[in-house]
Amino acid sequence: MNPPAIPQLRLAGFYFAYYAALGAFTPYWSLYLQDKGMRATAISVLMSLWYATRIVAPSTWTTLAAHSPRPIRWLRIGAALTLASFAAFFLPLGFAGLFAAMCLFCFFYNAVMPQFESITQSHLEGRNELYGRIRVWGSIGFIAVVVAHGWLIDRFGIARLPWLMLPLFALMLAFAFANRYAHRPDEIDHSLDGGFRARLRRPQVVAFFASAFLTQVSFGPFYTFFSIYLEAHGYAPTAQGLLWAAGVLAEIGVFFLSARIFRRWDAGKVLAFSMATAALRWWAVALWPGHEIVMLVAQASHALSFGAFFAAVMQLLARFFPGRMNGHGQGVFYGLSSGIGGVAGALLAGQLWRFGGNVAFAVAGFVALAAAFIAWRWLVRPPATA
């Protein structure tokens, strides 16, 4: 019997819209906040909310979905509230208002992706090697927007950024209504809770989450201040957009090749290698920010330091938390790595920025190296087990 067809267009469409909006938010939102009069410390606090909400939003949403007779409604509610909360940025807000708006917007925006990853996994059961071909459309959306918005910001100014982002969240909402689970999720079996907690205590799983956490910390200066760093070294918004796009363009190649990569190399080995690459990347950015070729190569390494990292993470989550545990595993990953790790990275970057961007990126390199060591010691050398 042939396996059921995978709705690749609908799945890819949601990734495209979600990461297209992120392609406007990640590179340019700190510039928008700077244009609103925020200083480096305030920017780091506001941007840290993107990560802080990841501590609770993913697990909250996956739990609500898991206990709902119609879990898909939570994806749609989250997408609708993302769009509604983003509208607050059209108001004249000071720091307190921006803080409140960021809390709401980031919570709902972060809530939906872990659930959608679980929806995708429900369609890919037994065919996880196809994940990269679907997820790559998120990278394509990111590139399309980061380049286009860089040109538009050059022409119309950074103050127009919220207007440029609003249609992207409307598109995400439309694809939320177009998607559904591959099958009705089983009723919650609370006997699984003990098994899930037991898996969380396994040494390999602890090492996996620890290395993922440190990797996210190392990305703190990049996600929080990279565009400001580039601007300080003479890069115009169009050039900034092209550098951001170069990284994600290289990432696309990894997603297309992910099936071949994981047939040849174990996900744990790929994870460790991607973290070592991140260390070299941050050191290059710290040492040679004014050299366009070096910065272009550093951005191209995003293919490994993020693309290969993320693809390996999805493989390991499917291995460590199979079946109905996967949604909970996704929630823990997003909460611990992208959530707590992201907050720590953004706040650490804000403190280190007082000593210069070069120092912040140099320290990030050592954090990524520590992550690589943990992954190599506990995920590569011992035999990989579920």
C-alpha positions as CSV (number, residue, x, y, z in Angstrom):
1,M,0.0,0.0,0.0
2,N,1.4,3.4,-1.0
3,P,1.9,6.0,1.8
4,P,-0.6,8.9,1.8
5,A,0.3,11.9,-0.2
6,I,2.0,14.8,1.7
7,P,0.4,18.2,1.2
8,Q,3.7,19.8,0.5
9,L,2.3,23.0,-1.0
10,R,0.2,23.8,2.1
11,L,2.9,22.9,4.5
12,A,5.5,24.9,2.5
13,G,3.2,27.9,2.3
14,F,3.0,28.2,6.1
15,Y,6.8,28.0,6.4
16,F,7.2,30.5,3.6
17,A,4.9,33.1,5.3
18,Y,6.2,32.5,8.8
19,Y,9.8,32.9,7.9
20,A,9.1,35.7,5.4
21,A,7.8,37.8,8.3
22,L,10.9,36.7,10.3
23,G,13.0,37.9,7.4
24,A,11.7,41.4,8.1
25,F,11.8,41.1,11.9
26,T,15.2,39.6,12.6
27,P,17.5,41.9,10.5
28,Y,15.6,45.1,10.7
29,W,13.6,45.3,13.9
30,S,16.6,46.5,16.0
31,L,17.1,49.3,13.4
32,Y,13.4,50.2,13.8
33,L,13.8,50.3,17.6
34,Q,16.9,52.4,17.2
35,D,14.9,54.8,14.9
36,K,12.3,55.0,17.7
37,G,14.9,56.4,20.0
38,M,15.9,53.2,21.9
39,R,19.5,52.8,23.1
40,A,21.5,49.6,23.0
41,T,20.5,48.4,26.5
42,A,16.8,49.0,25.7
43,I,17.1,47.3,22.4
44,S,18.7,44.2,23.9
45,V,15.9,44.1,26.5
46,L,13.1,44.5,23.9
47,M,14.7,42.0,21.5
48,S,15.2,39.5,24.4
49,L,11.4,39.3,24.7
50,W,11.4,37.5,21.4
51,Y,13.3,34.7,23.2
52,A,11.8,35.1,26.6
53,T,8.3,34.3,25.3
54,R,9.8,31.1,23.8
55,I,10.2,29.8,27.3
56,V,6.5,29.5,27.8
57,A,4.7,30.1,24.5
58,P,5.7,26.8,22.7
59,S,4.9,24.5,25.7
60,T,1.7,26.4,26.4
61,W,0.4,26.1,22.9
62,T,1.5,22.5,22.4
63,T,-0.2,21.6,25.7
64,L,-3.4,23.4,24.7
65,A,-3.4,21.6,21.4
66,A,-2.7,18.2,22.9
67,H,-5.7,18.5,25.2
68,S,-8.1,19.9,22.6
69,P,-10.6,17.8,20.7
70,R,-9.7,20.0,17.7
71,P,-6.0,20.9,18.1
72,I,-5.8,22.6,14.7
73,R,-7.9,25.5,16.1
74,W,-4.9,26.5,18.3
75,L,-2.7,27.0,15.3
76,R,-5.4,29.3,13.8
77,I,-6.0,31.1,17.0
78,G,-2.3,31.7,17.4
79,A,-1.9,33.1,13.9
80,A,-4.9,35.4,14.3
81,L,-3.6,36.8,17.6
82,T,-0.1,37.3,16.0
83,L,-1.7,39.5,13.4
84,A,-3.9,41.3,15.9
85,S,-1.1,42.0,18.4
86,F,1.3,43.2,15.7
87,A,-1.2,46.0,15.0
88,A,-0.2,47.7,18.3
89,F,3.1,48.8,16.7
90,F,1.1,51.3,14.6
91,L,0.5,53.3,17.8
92,P,2.9,56.0,19.1
93,L,4.6,53.9,21.8
94,G,7.4,54.7,24.3
95,F,9.5,52.0,25.9
96,A,6.8,50.8,28.3
97,G,4.3,50.5,25.4
98,L,6.8,48.8,23.2
99,F,7.6,46.4,26.0
100,A,4.0,45.4,26.4
101,A,3.4,45.1,22.6
102,M,6.5,43.0,22.2
103,C,5.4,40.7,25.0
104,L,2.1,40.0,23.3
105,F,3.3,39.8,19.7
106,C,6.3,37.7,20.5
107,F,4.3,35.3,22.6
108,F,1.7,34.5,19.9
109,Y,4.3,34.5,17.0
110,N,6.5,32.1,18.9
111,A,3.5,29.9,20.0
112,V,2.6,28.6,16.6
113,M,5.7,27.2,15.0
114,P,6.4,24.3,17.4
115,Q,2.8,23.1,16.9
116,F,3.2,23.5,13.1
117,E,6.5,21.4,13.3
118,S,4.4,18.7,15.0
119,I,1.8,19.0,12.2
120,T,4.5,18.6,9.6
121,Q,6.0,15.6,11.5
122,S,2.5,14.0,11.5
123,H,2.5,14.0,7.7
124,L,6.1,12.8,7.5
125,E,5.9,9.7,9.7
126,G,8.5,7.3,8.4
127,R,9.7,9.9,5.8
128,N,11.5,12.4,7.9
129,E,14.2,12.8,5.2
130,L,11.7,14.8,3.2
131,Y,11.5,17.5,5.9
132,G,14.3,19.7,4.4
133,R,12.5,19.9,1.0
134,I,9.4,21.4,2.8
135,R,11.2,23.5,5.4
136,V,13.4,25.1,2.7
137,W,10.5,27.3,1.6
138,G,10.8,29.1,4.9
139,S,14.3,30.0,3.9
140,I,13.1,31.1,0.5
141,G,10.6,33.4,2.1
142,F,13.2,34.8,4.4
143,I,15.5,35.6,1.5
144,A,12.8,37.2,-0.6
145,V,11.7,39.5,2.1
146,V,15.1,40.4,3.6
147,V,16.4,41.5,0.1
148,A,13.1,43.3,-0.9
149,H,12.7,45.0,2.5
150,G,16.3,46.2,2.5
151,W,15.7,48.0,-0.8
152,L,12.3,49.3,0.4
153,I,13.9,50.6,3.7
154,D,16.6,52.3,1.7
155,R,13.9,54.0,-0.4
156,F,11.1,54.8,2.2
157,G,12.9,54.6,5.5
158,I,12.9,52.2,8.5
159,A,9.8,53.8,10.0
160,R,7.6,52.1,7.3
161,L,8.7,48.6,8.5
162,P,5.4,47.7,10.3
163,W,3.4,48.5,7.2
164,L,5.7,46.2,5.2
165,M,5.4,43.4,7.6
166,L,1.6,43.4,8.1
167,P,0.7,41.6,4.9
168,L,3.1,38.7,5.7
169,F,1.2,37.9,9.0
170,A,-2.1,38.0,7.0
171,L,-0.6,35.4,4.6
172,M,0.5,33.3,7.6
173,L,-3.1,33.3,8.9
174,A,-4.4,32.2,5.5
175,F,-2.1,29.2,5.5
176,A,-3.0,28.4,9.1
177,F,-6.5,27.8,7.9
178,A,-5.3,25.8,4.9
179,N,-3.4,23.2,7.0
180,R,-4.5,20.4,9.2
181,Y,-3.0,17.3,10.9
182,A,-2.4,14.2,8.8
183,H,-4.8,12.3,11.2
184,R,-6.7,13.0,14.3
185,P,-4.2,13.0,17.2
186,D,-4.7,10.2,19.7
187,E,-6.4,11.0,22.9
188,I,-3.8,12.1,25.5
189,D,-2.4,9.1,27.3
190,H,-1.0,10.4,30.6
191,S,0.9,7.1,31.1
192,L,3.3,8.6,28.5
193,D,4.2,11.5,30.9
194,G,6.5,9.2,32.9
195,G,8.2,7.9,29.8
196,F,8.7,11.5,28.5
197,R,10.3,12.6,31.8
198,A,12.5,9.5,31.7
199,R,13.8,10.4,28.3
200,L,14.5,13.9,29.4
201,R,16.9,12.5,32.0
202,R,19.0,10.4,29.5
203,P,22.6,11.7,29.3
204,Q,22.4,12.0,25.5
205,V,19.2,14.0,25.7
206,V,20.6,16.3,28.5
207,A,23.7,16.9,26.3
208,F,21.5,17.6,23.3
209,F,19.6,20.3,25.1
210,A,22.7,21.7,26.7
211,S,24.5,22.1,23.4
212,A,21.4,23.5,21.7
213,F,21.1,26.0,24.6
214,L,24.7,27.2,24.2
215,T,24.4,27.4,20.5
216,Q,21.4,29.8,20.8
217,V,23.4,31.9,23.4
218,S,26.2,32.2,20.8
219,F,23.7,33.7,18.3
220,G,22.8,36.5,20.7
221,P,25.0,39.2,19.2
222,F,24.0,38.2,15.7
223,Y,20.2,38.2,16.1
224,T,20.2,41.3,18.3
225,F,22.9,43.6,16.9
226,F,24.2,42.3,13.6
227,S,22.5,45.0,11.4
228,I,23.6,47.7,13.8
229,Y,27.1,46.2,13.7
230,L,27.0,46.3,9.9
231,E,25.7,49.9,9.9
232,A,28.5,51.0,12.2
233,H,31.0,49.5,9.7
234,G,29.5,51.4,6.7
235,Y,27.0,48.9,5.3
236,A,23.8,50.4,3.9
237,P,20.5,48.6,4.5
238,T,20.6,47.1,0.9
239,A,24.0,45.7,1.6
240,Q,22.8,44.4,5.0
241,G,19.9,42.7,3.4
242,L,22.2,41.1,0.8
243,L,24.4,39.7,3.6
244,W,21.5,38.4,5.5
245,A,20.2,36.8,2.3
246,A,23.5,35.2,1.4
247,G,23.4,33.3,4.7
248,V,19.9,32.0,4.2
249,L,20.6,31.2,0.5
250,A,23.4,29.0,1.5
251,E,21.1,27.4,4.1
252,I,18.7,26.5,1.3
253,G,21.3,24.2,-0.2
254,V,21.6,22.3,3.1
255,F,17.8,21.8,3.3
256,F,17.7,20.5,-0.3
257,L,20.6,18.1,0.4
258,S,19.5,17.1,3.9
259,A,18.2,13.6,2.8
260,R,21.6,12.8,1.4
261,I,23.5,14.3,4.3
262,F,21.7,12.2,6.9
263,R,22.0,9.0,4.9
264,R,25.8,9.5,5.1
265,W,26.3,11.1,8.5
266,D,24.6,10.7,11.8
267,A,22.6,13.7,13.0
268,G,24.8,14.0,16.2
269,K,27.9,14.3,14.1
270,V,26.3,16.9,11.9
271,L,25.2,18.8,15.0
272,A,28.7,18.9,16.5
273,F,30.2,20.0,13.2
274,S,27.6,22.8,12.8
275,M,28.5,24.2,16.2
276,A,32.2,24.2,15.5
277,T,31.5,26.1,12.3
278,A,29.5,28.7,14.3
279,A,32.5,29.3,16.5
280,L,34.7,30.0,13.4
281,R,32.0,32.2,12.0
282,W,31.7,34.5,15.1
283,W,35.5,34.9,15.3
284,A,35.6,35.9,11.6
285,V,32.9,38.5,12.2
286,A,34.7,39.8,15.3
287,L,38.1,40.1,13.6
288,W,37.3,41.3,10.0
289,P,34.0,43.2,10.0
290,G,35.2,45.7,7.3
291,H,36.2,43.0,4.8
292,E,33.2,42.3,2.6
293,I,34.5,39.0,1.3
294,V,35.2,37.6,4.8
295,M,31.8,38.7,5.9
296,L,30.2,37.1,2.9
297,V,32.0,33.8,3.6
298,A,31.0,34.1,7.3
299,Q,27.4,34.6,6.2
300,A,27.6,31.7,3.8
301,S,28.6,29.5,6.7
302,H,25.0,30.0,8.0
303,A,24.3,26.9,5.8
304,L,26.2,24.8,8.5
305,S,26.0,26.9,11.6
306,F,22.2,27.2,11.4
307,G,20.8,25.1,8.4
308,A,22.6,21.9,9.2
309,F,22.1,22.6,13.0
310,F,18.3,22.9,12.6
311,A,17.9,19.9,10.3
312,A,20.0,17.8,12.7
313,V,17.9,19.0,15.7
314,M,14.7,17.9,13.9
315,Q,16.2,14.5,13.3
316,L,17.3,14.1,16.9
317,L,14.0,15.3,18.3
318,A,12.2,12.6,16.2
319,R,14.7,10.0,17.5
320,F,14.6,11.0,21.2
321,F,10.8,11.8,21.3
322,P,9.0,9.6,18.8
323,G,5.2,9.6,18.1
324,R,3.0,11.6,20.5
325,M,6.0,12.7,22.5
326,N,7.3,14.8,19.6
327,G,5.1,17.8,20.3
328,H,6.3,17.9,23.9
329,G,9.9,17.5,22.8
330,Q,9.5,20.4,20.3
331,G,8.1,22.5,23.2
332,V,11.0,21.8,25.5
333,F,13.5,22.5,22.7
334,Y,12.0,25.8,21.7
335,G,11.5,26.8,25.4
336,L,15.0,25.9,26.6
337,S,17.1,26.6,23.5
338,S,15.4,29.4,21.6
339,G,13.7,30.7,24.8
340,I,16.1,30.7,27.7
341,G,19.1,30.5,25.5
342,G,17.9,33.4,23.4
343,V,17.2,35.6,26.4
344,A,20.6,34.8,27.8
345,G,22.3,35.5,24.5
346,A,20.5,38.8,23.9
347,L,21.1,40.1,27.4
348,L,24.7,39.0,27.4
349,A,25.2,40.7,24.0
350,G,23.7,43.9,25.4
351,Q,26.2,43.9,28.3
352,L,29.2,42.9,26.1
353,W,28.3,45.6,23.5
354,R,29.6,48.2,25.9
355,F,33.1,46.9,25.1
356,G,32.5,46.8,21.4
357,G,30.8,44.5,18.9
358,N,34.0,42.7,18.2
359,V,34.2,41.6,21.9
360,A,30.6,40.3,21.8
361,F,31.2,38.2,18.7
362,A,34.5,36.9,20.0
363,V,32.9,35.7,23.2
364,A,30.1,34.1,21.1
365,G,32.7,32.1,19.4
366,F,33.9,30.5,22.6
367,V,30.3,29.7,23.7
368,A,29.7,28.0,20.3
369,L,32.9,26.0,20.8
370,A,31.7,24.8,24.2
371,A,28.5,23.6,22.5
372,A,30.5,21.7,19.9
373,F,32.5,20.0,22.6
374,I,29.4,18.8,24.5
375,A,27.8,17.5,21.3
376,W,30.9,15.7,20.2
377,R,31.5,14.1,23.7
378,W,28.0,12.9,24.3
379,L,26.3,12.6,20.9
380,V,29.1,11.5,18.6
381,R,31.5,9.3,20.6
382,P,28.9,7.2,22.4
383,P,26.6,5.1,20.1
384,A,23.4,7.1,19.3
385,T,20.3,5.6,21.0
386,A,16.7,6.5,21.1
